[in-house]
Amino acid sequence: MSEDRRPPDQQVELARKLLREQSDALNVLADSLTNAFAEAVSLIRDSDQTMVVTGIGKSGLIARKAAATLASTGTPAMFMHPVEGLHGDLGAVSPGAVLLALSKSGETEELNKFVHHFRRVGGRVIGICELPTSQLAQLSDIHLALPKLPESGPLGLAPTTSTLITLALCDAVAMVLLDLRRFREEDFANFHPDGSLGRRLLLRASDVMHAGDELPAVKTIAPFNDLILEVTSRHLGMACIVDDRGVLSGVFTDGDLRRLLTRCETPARLSAEEAWRLSRRDPNEPQVKCSTVSPDTLAVECLRLMRESEITVLIVSDDGTKPRGIVRLQDIVRAGLG
C-alpha cells in the first residue's frame, strides 16, 4: 500500500467533497420519509417494555449509540448483540417489547436469526435497511427504508454514507419521541446528573454549603480575638455573627478585617458585633441585612445573586434569620458552575 502525498489544498477539497455528498444524502433521507416513520414512533411509544436496539459490525456501533440516545431522552432502551441474544440474552425480552434492527443490506444472517426469535417470544420489530425485499424487511412489522446511495470516499466501499443516514434516522426517532413525551430540560438533567446541564438544574445550596461543625459562627458579644480565631480555624475566610437566639447579625470576612485594621488602632478591645459594624464599607450607611438563601435554592441561582450583589458568600437559612450553612463563590465554581 503506497502513499499519495497530495498537497494540503487537495486534501481539504477532498474532505469538502465528501462532506457535501453526505449533506446531500441527509436531504435525500429527509425527503424519503413516509408515514411508516410515524407508525414506528407510535409502536415504540405505546410499548411498556424496554426497547431493544440491535445490529452487527458498523450497524452494531450505530445501534449502541441509538440505544444510548433513546435511553437518555426518555425512552427506556438497551443494546443487545444478535449473537448474544441467541445465546441467552433473549431472556430479558418480554412479549410486547419492540426491537429496532439496523442493517444496510437487510441480509445479515446472524441478525435475521435473532429477529426471527425475537418475534417468536412475542416482540415487535422495526427494521431499518435499504431494500423492502430483503429478509429483514420481510421479518419486520414496520420497515423504515434507507435510500440506496453510494458510500462517500474515493473507493466508495467503507461504510460512511450508510452509517451516517442510519444514525440520523435513529436520532430522528429519538427526538420525535422526546417531543411526544414532553421531555423537559429537568428530565434530561435527571438522566445526566453529573453533566453541566444536570448540575445547573439539580445542584442546590444544600449540596455545596458548609454546615454543622464546618459552619463558622460566634456570638455578638464574643471578643474580637475569638472572632479572628473562628475565621482562621475554619479556613473559610469568614464567620457568622449571631445573637443569643442564633439569629444572624452579620458576616465578617477577611476583607472586613482589612478594612477594620485601617479604621481602628485597637481592634482587640472590640466585641464581634462592634468589629463587624466598624468594618462595613461605609459605617454611616444604614445597616444592610446580609444576603440569605434557602437550602433548596439552585446553586446556579446562588451564583447569579453573588455576581449581581458583588459578594462571595451567601448564608443558607431555613427561615431567613438563623444560619444553617454558608455557600461561597469558590464552592460553586468548584462544583463546575462558575
N, C-alpha and C positions, 0 to 999 in steps of 0.2 A: 504494500500500500504506500504509494508515493505521495508527497505533499505538493500542493499547488500554492505557491506563495503569491496570492492575489494582493494588489495594493489595497490600503485601508479603505479608499473610497469605493472600490468594487465590493469589498466585504459589507460595507454599510448599505450599499444599494441592493445587494442580495437579501440582506435582512429585511429591508423595507419592502421588497417584493413579496417575501414570504408573509410578512405581517398583513400586507394589503390583501393577499389571497385568503388569509384566514378571516380577515374582517368581512370580505365578500361572502365567505362560507357561512358566517353567522347571520348575515342578512338573508341568505337562501334558507337557512334553518327557520328563521322567524317567519318567513313567508310560507313555509311548508306546513306550519301547524294547523291542525284541524280540530274538530270537536272531540276527537279521541283524547286530546290533551286534557280537556275539562273532565271527561269521563274517568281518566286515570287519577286526577286530583280528587275527584269525589270518592273513588274507590278507597283511596288511602285515608281520606278524612273520615269516612264512615266506619272504618275498621277500629275496633277497640283493642287490637293486638299490636305489639311492637312489630313494625315492618322490617323486612329483611332486604338488603341490597347485596347483589352478588355479581361476580364476573371473574374472568381468568386473564392473566397476563396484564397488558396495559389497561384493559377494561376493568380488571380487578382493582388496579390502583385508583381508577376513576370511581369505582364503586365504593371504595373505602372513604374517599373524600365526600362522596354524595351522602353516605350514611352519617358521617360526622356533621355535615351541614344540616341535614334534616334534624338530627338529634339536638343540635344546639339552637334550633329555631322553632321548637315546639312540636315536632313530630317524632315521637319515640322511634328510633331506628337502630339497626345493628348491621354490621357486615358479616356475611357468612361465606367462607370459601366453598365452592361447589363440591370439591373432593372431600373436605372435612364434613360437609353436610351429609354426604353419602355414607360417612363412617361414624355416625352418631350424633352430629350436631343438629340433625333434624328433630331430635328430641326436644329442642327448645321451641319448636313451631307448633302452634295450636290452630285448630280449624278457624277460618276467618282471617288468618294473617295474610298480609299482602307481600308479594315478592316483586322487587324491581330488578330485572335481569338485564345486564348490559353485554352486548356483543356486536362487533361491527358486521360480521357476516351472518350471524344467527345460526351458524352451523358447527359451533364448538361442541364436540361430543360430550365431554365431561359436564359442561354447563347444562346441556339439554337433558342429560340423565337426571341431574339434580332438579331441574324444573319439573320433569315428569313426576318425580317422587314428592316434590313439594305440593303439587296438585293432588297427589294421592292421599296426603294427610289432611286435605281439606283447605289448602291455601289457594289464594287467587294470584294471578300472575300478570304483571305489566312487563312486556318485553320491549326493549329499545334496541333496534338493529335496522339494517338497511332494507332488505328485501321482504315483502309481505309473503313471499312463497317459501321463505326459509323455515327450518324446523322450529326455531324459537318463536317466530311469529305465529306459526300454526298452533304451538302449545300455549300461547298467551291468551288471556281473556281480553286484553287490550294491547294492541300493537302501536307503539309510537315510532313512526318511520324516520330514520335518518336519511337526509338527502344523499344520493350517491355522488360523491365528489372526489376528485383526485387528492392524494396526500400532498401537502406542501413540501418543498425541498427539491434539490437538484435531481434526486433519483425517484422521488415520488413513492418511496417504499416504507419508510419509517412512519409509524402512527403519529401523525401530527394534527392534520385537519379533523380526522375522525375522532380522536380523543378530545379535541377542543369542543366540537359541537356536541359530543356526548356529555361532557362536563357542563356545558352551557345549558343543555336541556334539563339535566338533573337540578341545576341551580334554579332554573325557571320553575320547576315543580316545587322545590322547597320554598321559594319566595311567594308563590301564589298561595300555598298552604299557610305560610306565615300570615299573609294578608287575610285569608278567610278565617283564621283562628283569632284574629285581632290581637296578635302577638305584639307586646309593647316593649319599650326600652327596658322597663323594670323586669319583665320576664327574661329578656336576653341577659340582663345583669345577674339574675339568679342562677343562670346556667354558666356564667363566666365570672364567678365572684372574685377571682384574683386578677382579672384583666383590668385595664384602665377604666372601661365603662362600668364594670362591676364595682370597683372601688368608689367611683364617683356617685353611683346610685345607691350603694349599700352601706358604705362606711359611715359610721356616726360618731358623734363626740364621745360617747361612752366607750367606743372601740379604741380610741387613741389617747384618752385622758389619763392623767396621773391621779390616782385616788388612794384612799386608805392610808397606809403608812407612808406612801410617797407624797401625800399632799402636804406641802409646807404651810404651816399656819401658826400664828402667835396671837395672844390676847392683846387688846388695845393698850392695856396698862403695863405690858411687858417692857422691860428695859431695852434700850436701843441695842445693847450688846447681844441680848437674846435674839432680837430680830436679825442681826447680821449673822449670828451663828446658825439660825434656821435657814436663811438664804444660802449660806455657804455649805452646810452639811447635806442639804437635799440635792444639791447640784442641778437645780432647775433655774437658777438665776432670778428667783422671785420668792415672795411669801405672801400669803393672805393674812390680813389683819382682821380679827373677829372680836366681837364683844362677848360678854359672859353667856349670852344665849346662842352663840355660834353664828350670829348674823354678821355678814360681811360689811366691814367699814371701808376697806380699800385694799389695793395691791401694791406692794413695794418691790421694785425691780432693781437690777444692777444700775440701770440708767437713773433711777430715782436717787440712788446712793451717790452717784457722781454729782448730781445737781445739789443734793443736800450738803455735800462737803464744800461746795463753793459758797454756800449761804450761812453755814453755821460752823463756828470755830470749836464748839464743844458738843458735838452730837451725842456723846456718851451720856450726857445728862438728860436726854430726851426719852420719852416713852415711845413705844412703837407707833402709836397713833400720831403723836406730835411730829415724829420724824417723817411719817407719810404726808401729813398736811404741809409741812415745810418744804417737801420735795416736789410739790405739784409744779407743773410747767409755769403757772402764774399764780402765786399764792393769793392774789387779790380777786381772782375769779371765783364765782360760786362753786361749791363742791360739785363735782360731776360723778354721778353714780357709775360704778365700774360695769363694764360690759359682761353680761352673763348669757348663757345659752342653756337649753335643756339637754339632758343626756341623749335624747333621740334626734337632736339636730344633725343634719347631714354634715359630714366633715367638710365637704366642698362649700357648704354654706358658711361654716366657720371661717374658712379661708377667705371668702368674699367679705365677711364682716371685718376681719382683721385688715384686709387691704383698704377697705373704704375708711376705716377708722384710724389707719396708720398705727396699729398696735400689734404686739406679737404674742399676747396672752389673752385667752378668754376663760372666764370662770364658768364651770359647769355646775348647775344648781337645779334641784327638783322644783323649788318654789320661787326661785329668783332672788332669794335672800341669803340662804345658807350654802356655802360652797361644799360641793360633793367631790369635785376634782378640778383639774385645770387642763386646758389644751393649749399647747404652744404652736407657733407657726412652724417651727422646725419639726415637730411631731407629724404635722400634716404633710410637710414636704417629704419627710422620711417614708411616709405611707404611700408616696407616689402620686400625690395630688398637686404638688407645687409647680 
